[in-house]
Amino acid sequence: MKKCVTLFGAVSAVVLGVVAVMAFTGHEATSFMWIRGAVLLAVTPLIHRMTVRASEGSYKAFDRVRTLSTVMPIAIIGVDLIPGLCPAWYAVLQGLSAPALIGVAFVTRGSALSAAFPKKK
């Protein structure tokens, strides 16, 4: 899971870097692209920290990682599908970060980790 979260962060950094290059070379770079790229990159260390805490046995951190890794790819792809909101190249780059989190979602919802972290009552 840590590797998947790191991959998500790496792709997010690439996206933000591409936006910066596009802006500095005179191409369109909207505030939406800057803010979204920065926010997704900024949440990566938080998700990574939660993943580390989950690996140390924290149910609360595990539950948060499981929830975020399920919701975030849906939100990323859903926003990318809104017509006219961002250029196609940006949507594709952002979409490339989603599979890493989808991998985390599958792992956290698998039987092995579900057994290791039984639901709190």
C-alpha positions as CSV (number, residue, x, y, z in Angstrom):
1,M,0.0,0.0,0.0
2,K,2.8,2.4,0.8
3,K,4.3,1.9,-2.7
4,C,0.9,2.6,-4.3
5,V,0.5,5.8,-2.3
6,T,4.0,6.8,-3.2
7,L,3.2,6.2,-6.9
8,F,0.1,8.4,-6.5
9,G,2.2,11.1,-5.1
10,A,4.8,10.8,-7.9
11,V,2.1,11.1,-10.6
12,S,0.6,14.1,-8.7
13,A,4.1,15.7,-8.7
14,V,4.4,15.1,-12.4
15,V,1.0,16.6,-13.1
16,L,1.9,19.7,-11.1
17,G,5.3,19.9,-12.8
18,V,3.6,19.7,-16.2
19,V,1.2,22.5,-15.3
20,A,4.2,24.6,-14.2
21,V,6.0,24.0,-17.5
22,M,2.9,24.8,-19.5
23,A,2.3,28.0,-17.6
24,F,5.9,29.1,-18.0
25,T,5.9,28.4,-21.7
26,G,2.8,30.5,-22.3
27,H,0.2,27.7,-22.5
28,E,-3.1,27.7,-20.7
29,A,-2.8,26.8,-17.0
30,T,-6.0,27.7,-15.1
31,S,-6.2,28.2,-11.4
32,F,-8.3,25.0,-11.2
33,M,-5.4,23.0,-12.6
34,W,-2.9,24.6,-10.2
35,I,-5.1,24.2,-7.1
36,R,-6.2,20.7,-7.9
37,G,-2.7,19.6,-8.7
38,A,-1.3,21.1,-5.5
39,V,-4.1,19.7,-3.3
40,L,-3.7,16.1,-4.6
41,L,0.1,16.4,-4.1
42,A,-0.4,17.8,-0.6
43,V,-2.7,15.0,0.6
44,T,-0.1,12.3,-0.4
45,P,2.0,12.7,2.7
46,L,-1.1,12.6,4.9
47,I,-2.3,9.4,3.2
48,H,1.2,7.9,3.5
49,R,1.3,8.7,7.2
50,M,-2.1,7.0,7.7
51,T,-0.8,4.0,5.7
52,V,2.2,3.7,8.0
53,R,0.0,4.0,11.1
54,A,-2.3,1.4,9.7
55,S,0.7,-0.9,9.2
56,E,1.4,-0.4,12.9
57,G,-2.1,-1.6,13.8
58,S,-4.2,1.5,14.0
59,Y,-7.7,0.7,13.0
60,K,-8.7,4.4,12.7
61,A,-5.9,5.0,10.2
62,F,-6.7,1.8,8.3
63,D,-10.4,2.9,8.0
64,R,-9.4,6.3,6.8
65,V,-7.0,4.9,4.2
66,R,-9.7,2.4,3.1
67,T,-12.3,5.2,2.8
68,L,-10.0,7.7,1.0
69,S,-8.7,5.1,-1.4
70,T,-12.2,4.3,-2.4
71,V,-13.6,7.8,-2.7
72,M,-10.6,9.7,-4.2
73,P,-10.4,7.8,-7.5
74,I,-14.1,8.2,-8.1
75,A,-13.8,11.9,-7.4
76,I,-10.7,12.3,-9.5
77,I,-12.2,10.6,-12.5
78,G,-15.6,12.1,-12.0
79,V,-14.3,15.7,-12.0
80,D,-12.2,14.8,-15.1
81,L,-15.3,13.9,-16.9
82,I,-17.0,17.3,-16.5
83,P,-16.9,18.8,-20.0
84,G,-14.9,21.9,-20.4
85,L,-13.5,22.0,-16.9
86,C,-9.9,21.0,-17.9
87,P,-8.0,20.2,-21.0
88,A,-8.0,16.5,-22.1
89,W,-4.2,16.2,-21.4
90,Y,-4.7,17.3,-17.9
91,A,-7.6,14.9,-17.3
92,V,-5.5,12.0,-18.7
93,L,-2.6,12.9,-16.4
94,Q,-4.8,13.2,-13.4
95,G,-6.5,10.0,-14.3
96,L,-3.2,8.2,-14.3
97,S,-3.0,8.7,-10.5
98,A,-6.3,7.0,-9.8
99,P,-5.2,3.4,-10.5
100,A,-2.6,3.6,-7.7
101,L,-5.4,4.5,-5.2
102,I,-7.7,1.9,-6.7
103,G,-5.0,-0.7,-5.9
104,V,-5.0,0.5,-2.3
105,A,-8.8,0.2,-2.2
106,F,-8.7,-3.4,-3.4
107,V,-6.0,-4.3,-0.9
108,T,-7.8,-2.7,2.1
109,R,-11.1,-4.3,1.2
110,G,-9.6,-7.7,0.7
111,S,-10.2,-10.6,3.1
112,A,-6.8,-10.6,4.7
113,L,-6.8,-7.0,5.9
114,S,-10.5,-7.1,6.8
115,A,-9.7,-10.1,9.1
116,A,-6.7,-8.2,10.5
117,F,-8.8,-5.1,11.3
118,P,-12.2,-6.3,12.4
119,K,-14.9,-3.7,12.5
120,K,-15.2,-1.7,15.7
121,K,-18.6,-1.8,17.4
